[in-house]
Amino acid sequence: MILIVLGDLLLMNWFFSSFEAQYLKGSHNLDMRSPWLNKLYSIVGPRPLRSWFMLCFICILALIAILGSTFSSNAFDSPTSRPLHDRFTNYRRQKEQVAVDYLELKTLSSGAGRLEELGLCGKEKENYVPCYNVTENLLAGFKDGEEFDRHCEVERQEEQCIIRPPKDYKIPLRWPYGRDVIWSGNVKISKDQFLSSGSMTKRLMLLEENQIAFQSVESYYSHIADLITPGNESEFSRAGVRNVLDINCGFGSFGAHLVSLNLMAVCIAAYEATGSQVQLALERGLPAVIGDFISQQLPFPPLSFDMVHCAQCGIVWDKKDGMFLIEVDRLLKPGGYFVLTSPARSLESSMYMKKGSMLIALKEFTENICWEPLAQGDETSIWQKTEHADCVSSKQNAAPLCKEGHDAQSYYQPLASCISGTTSKRWIPIQNRSTSSQLSSVELEFYGVQADDFNENLQFWRSALKNYWSLLTPLIFSDHPKRPGDEDPLPPFNMIRNVMDMNAHYGGLNAAFLEEKKPVWVMNVVPVKARNTLPLIIDQRFAGVLHDWCKPFPTYPRTYDMLHANGLLSHLSSESCSLMDLILEMDRILRPDGWVVLSDNLGAIEMARMLASQIRWEARVIDPQNGSDQRLLVCQKPFVKK
């Protein structure tokens, strides 16, 4: 057989040489050639014909070999050992592969390359966050602080470009070192800002010219814990606290300490053009998202957190007739804690004056919403939300209760003046909840989820995570033999800290990460038009928000190491959202050298791969070999510096 093929190759080589000579001889007069030869010339142009005919001949031999091997394998397989479904699946795979090979050959023969790459944005967009343009908001008529809120509807359509990292940007230090030390060139902060930061959660010191180190706030944590549970200052969890919302978190030092105790702390702070609290927290590998409630609710469902913490956060709590406190009450679980820390010298300032002082005003209002004062110190005050759902309705001067269905969706809704959550099945005091993140079958019924469905989903993500890691491990080691630091990297998971699941469903990927003890945290995003599973996710003590992926995500550039989405592309296609805008947004929030893992149908994956080439991602399509049309697209964002 080999001799026959070699003989054929020699014969074809002689034929192509003769034909090429005749072809070149007559190339000066195209009209004299036959129509099919004219068409061939228009395709191949002035390229040597021998190469193209040889390429075609080799492709024909390869196709014969594939069909021959398929025939021989089918001939030796009995019908009982090869079910009809498997034979059809293999045939379909071969058909798809032939089609892909044909398209690639067609692209080569026509001389077409990749789609034109997008250009780089200007230096002014290095820290660009869409939807927070104060000037545009003012022109649109927003005022009284609302100009600082998120308003995507007034955002102007700009030319598409790739946001570049700052000149001095470096890959973040590996966890847990990166929690305490960051590169100063990675964040937009001036020396005056961190030298003048005076609150206990903003204590910084400069190690070197290019690094910033953060001090511990362990003593502050112990002080709060002792006020809540005297004698158990090291045990927040004894008071039922397992997740915390840290409002205007400074630079995340309080959350960093909670993370070291295996507690989930989410920082939320307003957009800041420079010295951003959210940007610094994410750079340290801590959960954070941009948000404030000047006029809108935060993107969390009711009854989400065991504690809301505010240390010199700058919010005038008795403003707007107590609507800010009502929003905190909406977010707190029954029995949860509100911790307010302010230096004693500022409590008597005019900013906090109402009926004598801020504390007097807070005392009156907290009584009306059934908060019990636990501690009233010179600097720190703590209230506990009632465990009894009927407490508010029994008070004469209490705030009104919200109508049923008011909390169906909490995505940038206007601030409410009514008390919510009292009729929810999730009204369970934090002291009565299980210490485990796993939900019982009874709790799952609150969300309309069957235990079998939930467990099957978790089992799927256990397997999927192992597959992802087996795919990423050789890629990470081959592309990054060494990261900044004084030693070679160990397992690849210590290079990934901030993960976003863009279509989280039940939070199964997050749960699988925890079971595998990977030192990562996951921002679980639930699309607003999908089934709202965010309460289920947050009740597992995971971080999560609602978001509309037709709009930009509220975070700074270069804040996540890995983005994951299962079925999101096909979901968005039904909503007429721009896939290119989504890919660019993913590129904006992804760190250089970061990873993207997309799972979707073949058509959506091929479209995403084509767009990924325009923003310079290295993309690889992987067939999971499960007999479906699902594909994986694994991409890496390059470190582009110009």
DRENTI-794106 format. One record per residue (C-alpha): y, x, z; residue in one letter. Coordinates in steps of 0.001 Angstrom, whole numbers, plus 500000, padded with zeros to 6 digits. Example, Ala and Ser with C-alpha at 12.3 -4.5 7.8 and 13.67 -1.06 7.14 Angstrom:
495500512300507800a498940513670507140s
This chain:
500000500000500000m502383502840500874i501669504560497502l502413501332495664i505755500957497466v506685504583496737l505794504110493081g507920500997492938d510833502849494498l510637505647491892l510423503127489072l513357501149490430m515371504349490892n514857505222487177w515757501689486124f518910501601488236f520011504997486898s519661503804483301s521325500466484040f524194502120485904e524896504407482976a525066501459480608q527163499533483105y529724502319483501l529847502889479759k530857499302479142g533087498870482130s536232499344480042h535713495987478351n534778493255480832l534888490492478273d531984491997476357m529613491712479258r527508488697479991s528895486098482430p526463487024485219w527435490686484912l531126489768485106n530431487848488267k528461490767489713l531293493150488942y533817490854490615s531691491011493781i530773494669493970v533933496008492285g533840499674491346p531101500575493819r528036502454492454p525444499922491393l522507502048492422r523389501672496116s523697497913495894w520514497377493931f518664499640496361m520080497631499278l518956494373497689c515501495773496951f515047496991500541i516098493571501826c513501491924499582i510818494299500908l511877493508504481a511682489780503813l508193490197502283i507136492193505325a508390489487507699i506666486717505782l503520488797505472g503383489533509176s504015485875509928t501206484828507610f498768487361509006s499578486475512603s499191482781511864n495900483496510128a494488485132513227f495833482542515669d493758479464516215s495468476050516401p494453475739520024t496047479025520999s499188478363518946r500592474870519532p502502473225516723l505722473354518753h505463477153519195d504744477703515502r507706475533514552f509927477350517068t508974480749515653n509605479506512131y513031478229513160r513906481539514803r512883483447511685q514891481060509542k517950481559511750e517493485337511673q517225485360507874v520409483284507684a522258485675510004v521007488707508063d522121487072504826y525618486438506163l525897490030507390e524740491369504006l527180489059502245k529986490356504457t529054493962503653l528734493385499916s532114491632499704s533803494450501606g535095492056504290a535471493414507808g536204491885511160r538987489365511593l542410490872512034e542908492021515605e545768490594517641l548587492906518619g549565493970522123l552248492124524061c555392493884525166g555786495666528482k557660492671529891e554424490638529911k552302493059531909e552351490680534909n552931487451532997y551819484166534591v552299481082532380p553751477783533646c556078479406536209y559283479834534222n562072478913536647v564767478987533957t562862476602531695e562057474365534664n565749474109535581l566659473267531995l563983470555532083a565708468964535073g563545470143537969f565519470885541150k565359470818544966d562684473491544932g560569471813542247e561749474434539753e559416476882541544f556392474615541081d553875474880538267r555066473066535121h552921473822532068c554451470921530156e557720472823529636v556050476084528600e557137477237525159r554532478139522571q554740481872521983e553117484288519580e549550485137520532q549098488689521789c546975490744524169i548506491538527571i548295495249528224r547824496870531654p550690498832533231p551029502489532330k549697503675535706d546892501111535969y543540502379537283k540168500707537756i540130499338541362p538185501237543977l534705499941544656r534032497464547437w534389497783550391p536786500738549972y539005498666547711g539523496111550492r541605498592552493d543072500867549802v544473499923546384i546235501759543573w549971501077543795s550264501128539997g547967498094539717n550402495667541369v554049494920540847k555645495849544149i558555498076545007s558720500624547803k561496498631549482d559307495519549578q556432496981551529f558679499055553744l560643495942554705s557601493681555216s557626492966558909g555068490240559599s551770491070561244m549871490177558057t552070492400555888k551669495722557658r551317498400555030l551544502134554965m551752504536552068l548846506980551987l549919508870548892e552326508290546080e549775506249544105n547880504407546871q548614501702549441i546508501283552590a546312498155554735f546019498045558489q543613495847560417s544756492711562260v541714492536564515e543822492175567670s545713489234566147y542432487565565192y541056488078568705s544200486527570166h543799483363568066i540070483130568742a540708483432572479d543243480593572344l540728478333570600i537590479339572499t538515481230575693p536011483948576479g534562484010572952n537377485788571151e534963487436568719s533313484173567682e535387481956565387f532175480292564283s531499479017567831r534477476743567350a532998475473564082g535284477573561865v533536478861558745r536209478537556052n539968479040556312v542959478301554087l545556481020554626d548958479723553474i551366482420552258n548864485021553366c551133488056553307g548957490744551789f545670489213552884g544999491238556037s543982488195558089f541613487062555343g540221490582554969a539203490564558619h537604487122558296l535621488301555277v534250491179557363s532910488480559726l531220486593556852n533799483805556956l535340482401553777m539130482755553705a541146481598550691v544720482760550301c547200480447548608i550816481399548014a553669480601545674a554253482459542432y556304485615542934e557595487779540105a557213490884542248t555517491690545546g553064488844545005s550835487978547923q548170486492545634v548127489508543329q547729491916546249l544988489843547874a542983489655544642l543491493371544052e541851493905547445r538868491770546389g539857488718548460l539826485060547315p543308483900546346a545073481485543988v548703480662543190i549891477399544665g552472475784546905d553186472224547941f556918471873547447i556327468620545610s552642468624544660q549329468569546475q547189471690546443l544208471593544025p541634470959546763f539909467715547783p540482466094551197p538550467404554221l538058470883552759s538865473467555458f537972474145559079d541286475911559680m544686476120558010v546556479275559003h550282479991558611c551682483263559949a555428483426559351q554780481648556061c558362480451555615g557584476724555337i559889474263557069v557148472010558375w559347469189559595d561054468811556207k560474465816553873k559614463572556814d556541465601557686g554885465379554240m553912469064554440f552005468403557670l550376465339556102i549148467596553289e547663469972555878v546038466969557576d544554465941554195r542992469387553774l541680469756557339l538222468571558294k537848466441561438p538127468721564453g539790471425562344g542619473686563507y546181474290562373f547458477712563470v551201478403563246l552553481841564121t556283482615564091s558255485280565967p559908483732568992a563353484867567913r563286482671564824s562279479410566509l565833478658567569e567392479368564165s569114476582562269s566332476677559694m563911475223562208y566257472931564075m565489469205564206k565869467179567385k566402470328569374g563815472676567804s561005472827565308m558380472623568037l559858469413569385i559821467884565914a556260469066565326l555186467755568730k556402464258567882e554881464179564422f551529465739565333t551090463094568023e551532460388565386n548766461847563208i546421462422566163c546601466195566449w545925467555569913e547880470665571021p545531473443572126l547995476275572673a551776476505572716q552745480153573096g555934482048572404d554735483001568944e551481481158568208t550882477413568406s547553475715567653i546738472047567063w543349470415566561q542853467455564224k541179464416565753t537454463845565341e537909460065565410h538627458358562099a540154455285563759d542655457230565862c545570457027563423v545199453301562810s545349452666566555s548770454286567017k551968452263566715q554200454897565108n551463456558563069a551772457370559383a550215454715557118p546674455082555831l546173455731552110c544618453027549975k540976453328549003e540489455548545932g543722457464546577h541844460768546779d539642460304543727a541323463301542077q543463465972543733s544895467991540873y548638468606541193y549279465056542351q552627464312544065p552735464873547813l551693461744549693a553155460259552867s549910458540553914c546866459741555848i543716460154553747s540011460808554241g539434458477557185t536988456271555232t535153459152553551s531442459742554144k532395463406554524r534259462635557769w532028464830559928i533540466900562774p533212470627562143i531471471093565475q528668468765564270n528106470505560949r525259472886560289s526019476598560486t524074477096557252s525756476896553855s522772474927552559q523301471170552494l520709468720553786s519334465893551669s521398463449553747v524592465390553031e523748465581549335l523605461795549236e527291461745550198f528043463273546793y525605461129544833g523312464109544216v519533463980544408q517933466769546429a515423467502543636d518224467868541089d520196470156543402f517198472364544191n516181472551540537e519701473652539659n519603476343542345l516246477608541119q517637477847537588f520556480008538736w518299482241540811r516424483082537642s519577483246535507a521285485701537870l518324488063537738k518419487896533948n522168488567533917y521742491565536166w518919492992534069s521209492688531034l524315494128532684l522680497026534523t521930499235531479p525228498259529858l527253499234532910i525479502551533357f525711503443529663s529405502552529372d530565503755532792h528670506797534060p531263507218536783k534023505182538397r537078506487540280p535843507876543568g534082510862544998d530504509936544103e528450508468541298d527955504703541329p524870503261542952l523715499781541883p525984498069539359p526860495195541670f529310497325543644n531449497486540504m531815493703540420i533648491976543256r535835489112541972n533757486613539959v534897483333538419m532482480582537430d534595478583535001m532280475547534992n530666475701538414a528802472358538559h527023472535541977y527988476149542713g524446477350541970g525573480750540653l527536481345543880n524505480405545970a522279482759543963a524738485628544530f524592485005548276l520804484878548345e520648488188546493e523176489590548999k525495490781546274k528871491789547767p530825489453545517v532794486262546000w533011483503543397v535944481292542461m534110478082541547n536225476163539037v535488472500538327v537088471237535083p539236468173535790v537495466054533158k534006466981534326a532188465393537222r534120466262540369n531632468346542353t534304470364544172l533749468646547562p530078469617547379l531026473210546504i533573473583549301i531218472021551866d528868474923551104q531709477207552304r532411478472548799f535846479033547264a536764476575544538g539536474665542780v540006471951540184l541480473127536883h542245471928533365d541042474653531002w543353473394528270c546038475061530423k546395478563531921p544749479332535266f547129479941538232p546526483636538781t547940486995537773y546674489237534980p543722491556535652r542422489799538781t538696489177538026y535821491563537314d533530488984535738m533996485575534111l531071483210533644h530904479857531895a527905477666531140n528550474891528610g532331475153528890l532967475956525216l531220472866523886s532818470799526668h536304471874525606l535622471316521918s535272467601522672s538748467655524234e540462469229521204s541488472296523219c542179475585521459s539245477958521868l541464480883520922m543904479997523709d540987479905526156l539671483311525043i543158484815525356l543537483305528825e540211484821529836m541402488178528532d544613487827530560r542871487307533900i540009489756533250l540294493333534438r539921496208531967p536229497090531656d535446493603533029g532569491426531847w532251487972530307v528985486011530224v529047482783528221l526103480417527797s526352477663525209d524903476347521962n524580478611518939l527612477229517100g529979477617520058a528693481117520839i529113482321517238e532670480991517195m533431482736520493a531937485989519194r534185485828516140m537280485282518313l536187488005520750a536421490531517924s540089489624517474q540940490636521038i538843493829520848r536012492736523134w532621494328522644e530356491314522150a526563490932522036r524702487694521353v521380487338523169i518639484812522454d516992483786525748p513778482980523808q513281479612525473n512886477544522317g516369475997522482s519557476606520534d521209478087523647q522571481614523381r524198484114525699l527348485976524716l527858489106526804v531262490730526307c533166493607527801q536923493961527774k537994497472526763p540522499517528665f543378499384526152v546383501577526899k549234502238524469k
